[in-house]
């Protein structure tokens, strides 16, 4: 394949990935590594944004560029539109930040995968875990855990309960999740906070008390509404 043909194919891929592509994807189009290196060195057409991840120049960088590049690194051969949750889902602090929930710093990119993985990146944290279909969704083109799973993960990671409470309250206020779904996810953590084992409602009440959210009573009432708990938001 000629350089122009490879570049055309690469442009098609990048258009579906926020202007980004991986070295593996470039090589799959027939572009030689030396050609890609030269394009990046010239800095006229291609910009290297992370190890093995590049951006086509000519358009504004996408929001959360670093997070998107880190996600692409997890499965460099697979185009974004063909990926499954097993290829990595944005989670923990990174997921809260993607939703715009709470105030926990998200300077480390966090993802959940079903199998143990390691990375040399100091700004990357990979968590091992399985996600059900109701625990993740797609937001801004990225797979991300839902707030019900975010709060559970943050508590499991021993984050400050007050900070987790604010993430939870802002998720409910924004309509990103339902109190009943939160209760089910919180149930596993109740005993750790001195509550009756499996008492999700009590833990939800305590976390909301830490935030002084004026909607507290309404949310606690909705937490017992079983009619809306079968289908994820």
C-alpha positions in Angstrom: 0.0 0.0 0.0 1.3 3.5 -0.9 2.0 6.1 1.7 -1.0 8.1 0.5 -3.3 5.1 0.7 -2.1 4.2 4.1 -2.6 7.8 5.3 -6.1 7.8 3.9 -7.0 4.6 5.7 -5.4 5.9 8.9 -7.4 9.1 8.6 -10.6 7.1 8.4 -9.7 5.3 11.6 -8.7 8.5 13.5 -12.0 10.2 12.5 -13.8 7.6 14.6 -11.3 7.9 17.5 -11.3 11.7 18.3 -8.5 12.2 15.8 -6.3 9.6 17.6 -4.8 6.3 16.4 -2.3 3.8 17.7 1.0 2.7 16.2 -0.5 -0.8 15.8 -3.4 0.6 13.9 -1.1 2.6 11.7 1.0 -0.5 10.9 -2.2 -2.4 10.1 -2.9 0.1 7.3 0.5 -0.8 5.8 2.3 2.3 7.0 5.9 1.6 7.9 7.1 2.4 11.4 9.8 4.6 9.8 7.2 6.6 8.0 5.2 7.2 11.1 8.3 8.2 13.1 9.2 10.7 10.4 5.7 12.2 10.3 5.8 12.6 14.1 9.3 14.1 14.0 8.2 16.6 11.4 5.3 17.5 13.6 3.4 18.7 10.6 0.8 15.9 10.2 1.1 13.7 13.3 1.7 14.4 17.0 2.7 11.8 19.5 0.5 12.2 22.6 1.4 9.0 24.5 3.6 5.9 24.0 2.2 4.3 20.9 -0.6 6.8 20.5 -0.7 9.7 18.0 -3.0 12.5 17.0 -3.7 13.8 13.5 -3.1 17.5 13.4 -5.6 19.9 11.8 -8.4 19.7 14.4 -8.6 20.9 18.0 -7.4 18.2 20.5 -10.4 16.3 22.1 -11.4 16.9 25.6 -9.7 14.5 28.1 -7.0 13.7 25.6 -4.8 12.0 28.1 -7.6 9.7 29.3 -8.6 8.8 25.8 -5.0 8.0 24.8 -4.6 5.8 27.9 -7.7 3.9 27.0 -6.5 3.3 23.5 -3.2 1.9 24.8 -5.1 -0.8 26.6 -6.0 -2.6 23.3 -3.9 -0.9 20.7 -4.9 -3.3 17.9 -8.6 -2.8 18.4 -10.5 0.2 16.9 -12.6 2.1 19.5 -15.9 1.1 17.8 -15.1 -2.6 18.1 -14.1 -2.7 21.8 -16.0 -4.5 24.5 -16.0 -3.8 28.3 -13.3 -6.5 28.7 -10.9 -4.2 26.9 -11.1 -1.7 29.7 -13.7 0.6 31.3 -13.0 4.0 32.9 -13.6 3.6 36.6 -13.0 4.9 40.1 -11.9 8.5 40.3 -11.5 8.8 36.5 -15.1 7.7 36.1 -16.3 10.3 38.6 -14.3 13.0 36.8 -15.7 12.0 33.4 -19.3 12.5 34.8 -18.1 15.7 36.6 -19.0 14.3 40.0 -17.4 15.3 43.3 -14.0 16.8 43.8 -11.6 13.9 44.0 -8.4 14.6 42.0 -8.2 12.3 38.9 -4.5 12.8 38.0 -4.2 9.0 37.6 -6.1 7.3 34.9 -8.1 4.4 36.3 -9.7 1.5 34.4 -11.3 -1.8 35.3 -10.6 -5.0 33.4 -11.6 -8.6 34.0 -8.0 -9.9 34.0 -5.0 -8.7 35.9 -2.8 -6.3 33.9 0.3 -4.3 34.7 1.6 -1.1 33.2 4.8 0.8 33.5 3.0 4.1 33.5 3.1 5.8 36.8 -0.1 7.7 36.0 -2.1 4.6 35.2 -4.0 2.3 37.7 -5.6 -0.9 36.4 -8.2 -2.6 38.6 -9.2 -6.2 38.2 -13.0 -6.7 38.3 -16.0 -7.9 36.4 -18.8 -5.6 35.4 -22.4 -6.5 34.8 -24.3 -4.8 32.0 -26.1 -2.6 34.5 -22.8 -1.3 35.9 -21.4 0.5 32.9 -22.5 2.7 30.1 -20.9 4.9 27.4 -20.2 8.6 28.1 -18.5 11.0 25.7 -17.5 8.0 23.5 -15.8 6.1 26.4 -17.0 3.1 28.3 -17.5 4.2 31.9 -18.8 2.7 35.1 -22.2 4.0 36.3 -22.3 6.0 39.6 -23.7 2.9 41.4 -20.4 1.1 40.6 -18.3 4.2 41.1 -19.4 4.7 44.7 -18.9 1.1 45.4 -15.4 1.1 43.9 -14.5 4.2 45.8 -15.6 2.8 49.1 -13.7 -0.4 48.4 -10.6 1.7 47.7 -11.0 3.3 51.1 -11.7 6.8 49.7 -12.9 9.4 52.2 -16.6 8.7 52.9 -17.5 12.4 52.7 -16.0 12.7 49.3 -17.8 9.5 48.1 -21.0 11.0 49.6 -20.7 14.1 47.4 -20.1 11.9 44.3 -23.2 9.9 45.2 -25.4 13.0 45.9 -24.3 14.8 42.7 -25.0 11.6 40.6 -28.5 11.5 42.0 -29.1 15.2 41.6 -28.0 15.0 38.0 -30.2 12.0 37.3 -27.3 9.8 36.4 -28.5 6.9 38.6 -31.4 5.9 40.9 -31.3 5.6 44.7 -32.5 2.0 44.7 -29.6 1.0 42.4 -27.2 2.8 44.8 -28.6 0.9 47.7 -27.9 -2.4 46.1 -24.3 -1.5 45.3 -23.7 0.0 48.8 -25.0 -3.1 50.6 -21.7 -5.0 50.4 -19.9 -2.1 52.3 -22.4 -1.6 55.2 -20.6 -3.8 57.7 -17.3 -2.0 57.1 -18.9 1.2 58.5 -20.3 -0.5 61.6 -23.8 -1.0 60.1 -25.8 -4.2 59.9 -24.4 -6.5 57.2 -26.1 -5.8 53.9 -27.9 -2.7 55.1 -27.6 -0.6 52.0 -30.3 1.9 53.0 -28.5 2.7 56.2 -25.2 3.3 54.4 -27.0 5.5 51.8 -28.6 7.5 54.7 -25.2 8.0 56.4 -23.4 9.0 53.3 -26.1 11.5 52.4 -26.0 12.9 56.0 -22.3 13.7 55.4 -23.3 15.9 52.5 -26.3 17.7 54.1 -28.0 17.3 50.7 -31.5 18.9 50.9 -32.9 16.1 48.7 -31.9 13.5 51.3 -35.4 12.5 52.4 -36.8 12.3 48.9 -33.9 10.1 47.8 -34.2 7.8 50.8 -37.9 7.4 49.9 -37.0 6.6 46.3 -34.5 4.0 47.5 -37.4 1.7 48.4 -39.1 2.1 45.1 -38.8 -1.3 43.5 -40.7 -0.4 40.4 -37.7 1.3 38.8 -34.9 -1.0 39.9 -35.2 -3.6 37.2 -33.9 -1.5 34.4 -30.6 0.5 34.5 -30.7 4.2 33.7 
